[in-house]
Amino acid sequence: MKKITALLILAVFAISCEKKDKIQEAIEEVPVELEVERFDKIFYETNPANLSEIKQKYPYFFPAGNEDTVWTNKMKNPLLRELHAEVQKKFGNFEAEKTDLEELFRHIKYYFPQTKLPKIITLISEVDTQGKVIYADSLLLVSLDVYLGKDHRFYEGFPEYQRASFEKSQLLPDVVSDFSLRKIPPPKDRTLLSQMIYFGKELYLKDILIPEVSDADKIGYTPEQITWSQENEGYIWRYFIDENLLYDSDPKLPGRFINPAPFSKFYLEIDNESPGKIGMWIGWQIVRSYMKNNDVSLQQLLQADAKEIFDNSKYKPKK
């Protein structure tokens, strides 16, 4: 009997691997050639006297009401020019990043065939952390100056947990996060579970679209924080259940367990050991369990409500 069970497991595993191989082969055949325009280089390497040429080509970057001196002063600003130089050191000709983005969009086109391939425009946003990546159908705007590395001197003053997201390895996950805004319906209510599942879907989308990226980079954790989350998964889940938090809509809960933060807030001794966004991480595991135990498509997952996913996930955290 044991031999039969083992053979069945091997057969299922083999079929699963064969299916994945066929999907990967199909993804590799998707034609993708992205156009990249280095607006950051164009702007800071153009003589200010020729500003009008740039404005004519990129009118959407020059809102009405600003005198030309606003832009020429930026072009001459020593600090911004130094920032530009640092970006060039970090990214060079951007070819490696272009290759990675083309691989991402091969996956996107496979799972979402109607998606238009955007033109990529690289920028310097003066370290605007709110708009690191903006995906707008025909354009993908990427602010390169927020990916210089967490220890870069330009980020002094930012809290450590926020600086962790300024690594080059966060560029692809950030693109998927912004893309997901157009594919995942917002939560139907304000319960903690709904928010956990919403971000769980986003992270699962990263599993599908950027499978070669580590779990740590997908969620913005260190490898040690991933290990802590795995080792304490059962404890975290028991806390959520014992405190009746899943269907609680207390407005303080996102700040405690969902939003970026130096740590999650259980109001216990483990707080300082925990990473922020731990509710997001648990939601990810629930969605993964749901997809493992149900024969549903990616599109069906994205449209399913939180309760349906949770009730059918068979989620059992490690103890």
C-alpha positions in Angstrom: 0.0 0.0 0.0 2.8 2.4 0.9 4.5 1.7 -2.5 1.2 2.5 -4.3 0.8 5.7 -2.4 4.4 6.7 -3.1 3.9 6.0 -6.8 0.7 8.1 -6.9 2.6 11.0 -5.3 5.4 10.7 -7.8 2.9 10.6 -10.7 1.1 13.7 -9.5 4.4 15.5 -9.0 5.6 14.5 -12.5 2.3 15.7 -14.1 2.6 19.0 -12.2 6.2 19.5 -13.3 5.3 18.6 -16.9 2.4 21.2 -16.8 4.8 23.9 -15.4 7.4 23.1 -18.1 4.7 23.5 -20.8 3.6 26.8 -19.4 7.2 28.0 -19.2 7.8 27.0 -22.8 4.7 28.9 -23.9 5.8 32.0 -21.9 9.2 31.9 -23.5 7.6 32.0 -27.0 5.7 35.2 -26.2 7.3 38.0 -28.3 8.2 41.0 -26.2 10.5 43.9 -27.2 10.3 46.9 -24.9 11.3 50.4 -25.8 13.2 52.3 -23.2 13.7 56.1 -23.1 16.2 57.4 -20.6 14.5 60.7 -19.8 16.8 61.0 -16.7 19.8 61.1 -19.0 18.2 63.3 -21.6 17.1 65.9 -19.0 20.4 66.2 -17.1 22.7 65.8 -20.1 21.0 68.4 -22.3 22.2 72.0 -22.4 19.6 74.1 -20.5 19.5 76.4 -23.6 17.8 73.4 -25.4 15.1 72.9 -22.9 12.3 73.6 -25.4 13.3 70.5 -27.4 12.8 68.3 -24.4 9.5 70.0 -23.5 8.2 69.4 -27.0 9.0 65.7 -26.9 7.8 65.1 -23.3 5.1 67.6 -22.6 3.5 65.5 -19.9 6.6 66.0 -17.7 6.2 69.8 -17.8 2.9 70.9 -16.3 1.6 74.4 -17.3 2.2 77.2 -15.0 5.9 76.7 -14.4 8.5 79.1 -15.8 11.3 77.6 -17.7 13.7 78.7 -15.0 12.1 76.0 -12.7 13.5 73.4 -15.1 16.8 75.0 -16.0 17.5 75.5 -12.3 17.0 71.7 -11.8 19.3 70.9 -14.8 22.0 73.0 -13.2 21.4 72.0 -9.5 24.7 70.4 -8.2 22.9 68.0 -5.8 20.5 66.8 -8.5 23.4 66.4 -11.0 25.2 64.4 -8.4 22.1 62.3 -8.0 22.0 61.7 -11.7 25.7 60.6 -11.7 24.9 58.1 -8.9 22.0 56.7 -11.0 24.3 56.2 -14.0 26.8 54.4 -11.8 24.2 52.1 -10.5 22.3 51.4 -13.7 24.7 52.0 -16.5 23.0 51.4 -19.9 19.9 49.8 -18.2 20.2 46.7 -20.4 20.1 44.2 -17.6 16.9 45.8 -16.2 15.4 45.9 -19.7 16.0 42.2 -20.1 14.3 41.5 -16.7 11.4 43.7 -17.6 10.9 41.9 -20.9 10.8 38.6 -19.1 8.2 40.0 -16.7 6.1 41.3 -19.6 6.3 37.9 -21.3 4.6 36.5 -18.2 2.1 39.3 -18.1 1.2 38.8 -21.8 0.8 35.1 -21.3 -1.6 35.5 -18.3 -3.2 38.7 -19.4 -3.1 38.7 -23.3 -4.9 42.0 -23.7 -2.2 43.9 -21.9 -0.5 46.5 -24.0 3.3 46.6 -23.9 4.2 50.0 -22.4 7.1 52.3 -23.3 9.5 52.4 -20.3 10.6 55.9 -19.3 13.3 56.2 -16.7 13.3 59.3 -14.4 14.9 61.0 -11.5 12.1 62.0 -9.1 14.2 63.6 -6.4 13.7 60.5 -4.2 9.9 60.6 -4.3 9.0 57.4 -2.4 5.3 57.7 -3.3 5.8 57.2 -7.0 8.6 54.8 -7.4 6.9 53.1 -10.3 3.8 54.3 -12.2 2.2 51.9 -14.7 -0.3 53.6 -17.0 -1.1 51.2 -19.8 1.0 52.8 -22.6 3.8 54.1 -20.2 5.8 52.6 -17.4 7.5 55.3 -15.5 10.5 54.2 -13.3 12.2 56.5 -10.8 15.7 55.1 -10.8 16.9 57.3 -7.9 14.9 55.3 -5.4 16.8 52.1 -6.2 20.4 53.1 -5.3 20.7 50.7 -2.3 19.5 51.0 1.3 22.8 52.3 2.6 23.2 55.0 0.0 24.0 58.4 1.5 21.1 60.1 -0.3 18.7 58.1 1.9 20.1 59.3 5.3 17.1 60.3 7.4 14.8 57.7 6.1 13.8 55.0 8.6 15.6 51.7 8.2 12.5 49.7 7.3 11.8 52.2 4.5 15.3 52.2 3.2 15.1 48.4 2.7 12.7 49.1 -0.2 15.3 51.2 -2.0 17.2 48.3 -3.4 17.5 47.6 -7.1 16.0 44.1 -6.4 12.7 45.9 -5.5 12.2 47.3 -9.0 10.4 44.3 -10.5 8.2 43.6 -7.4 7.2 47.3 -7.5 6.2 47.0 -11.1 4.0 44.1 -10.3 2.5 45.9 -7.3 1.5 48.8 -9.5 0.2 46.5 -12.3 -1.9 44.6 -9.7 -3.9 47.7 -8.9 -5.6 47.2 -12.3 -6.2 43.5 -11.8 -7.3 43.0 -8.2 -10.6 44.4 -7.1 -10.3 46.4 -3.8 -11.5 44.7 -0.6 -15.3 44.6 -0.2 -15.1 45.5 3.5 -12.5 46.8 6.0 -12.0 43.6 7.9 -8.4 42.4 8.6 -9.1 39.2 6.6 -10.2 41.1 3.5 -7.0 43.2 3.6 -4.8 40.2 4.3 -6.3 38.3 1.3 -6.1 41.4 -1.0 -2.3 41.7 -0.4 -2.1 37.9 -0.5 -3.4 38.0 -4.0 -0.8 40.7 -5.0 2.0 38.6 -3.6 0.7 35.5 -5.3 0.6 37.5 -8.6 4.3 38.0 -7.9 4.8 34.3 -7.5 3.3 33.9 -11.0 4.8 36.8 -12.8 8.3 37.0 -11.3 8.9 33.4 -10.2 12.7 33.8 -10.1 12.5 36.6 -7.6 13.0 35.5 -3.9 10.1 35.5 -1.5 12.1 38.1 0.6 12.2 40.5 -2.4 8.6 39.9 -3.3 7.4 41.2 0.1 10.4 43.4 0.9 11.7 41.3 3.8 15.2 40.2 4.6 15.9 36.5 4.4 16.0 36.5 8.2 12.5 38.1 8.4 11.2 35.3 6.1 12.7 32.7 8.4 11.1 34.4 11.4 7.7 34.5 9.7 7.9 30.8 8.8 9.1 29.7 12.3 6.3 31.8 14.0 3.5 31.2 11.5 1.5 29.0 13.8 1.9 31.4 16.7 0.8 34.4 14.6 -2.2 32.6 13.3 -3.3 31.5 16.8 -3.0 35.1 18.0 -5.3 36.3 15.2 -7.8 33.6 16.0 -7.7 34.0 19.8 -8.0 37.8 19.5 -10.9 37.5 17.0 -9.1 39.8 14.6 -10.0 38.2 11.2 -13.4 39.8 10.9 -12.6 42.9 13.0 -12.7 46.2 11.1 -10.8 48.3 13.7 -9.1 51.0 11.7 -5.9 50.5 13.8 -5.4 47.0 12.5 -3.8 47.9 9.1 -1.2 50.0 11.0 -0.5 47.0 13.3 -0.3 44.2 10.7 -0.6 45.4 7.1 1.1 48.7 6.4 4.9 49.0 6.1 6.4 49.4 9.5 9.6 48.6 11.5 7.7 45.7 13.2 4.2 44.3 13.6 2.3 45.3 16.8 1.0 42.3 18.8 1.7 44.4 21.9 3.8 41.5 23.2 7.5 40.9 23.7 7.9 39.4 20.2 7.1 42.8 18.6 10.7 43.9 18.2 11.6 40.6 16.6 8.7 40.6 14.1 8.8 42.2 10.6 6.1 44.7 9.6 3.3 43.6 7.3 3.0 40.2 8.9 -0.7 40.1 8.2 0.1 40.6 4.5 2.5 37.6 4.7 -0.1 35.4 6.4 -2.6 36.4 3.7 -0.1 35.3 1.1 0.1 31.8 2.7 -3.7 31.5 2.7 -3.9 32.4 -1.0 -1.1 29.9 -1.8 -3.0 27.2 0.1 -6.2 28.1 -1.8 -4.5 27.8 -5.2 -2.9 24.5 -4.2 -6.2 23.0 -3.0 -8.6 24.3 -5.7 -8.7 24.0 -9.4 -9.2 27.7 -10.3 -7.5 30.0 -12.8 -5.5 33.0 -11.9 -8.3 35.3 -13.1 -10.8 33.4 -10.9 -8.5 33.9 -7.9 -8.2 37.6 -8.5 -12.0 38.0 -8.6 -12.9 35.7 -5.7 -13.8 37.4 -2.4 -11.8 37.0 0.8 -14.3 34.7 2.6 -14.6 32.3 -0.3 -10.8 32.1 -0.5 -10.4 31.6 3.2 -13.2 29.1 3.6 -11.8 26.9 0.7 -8.1 27.4 1.4 -7.6 24.5 3.8 -5.0 26.7 5.3 -3.1 25.0 8.2 -0.1 26.9 9.4 3.0 25.2 10.6 3.1 24.8 14.3 
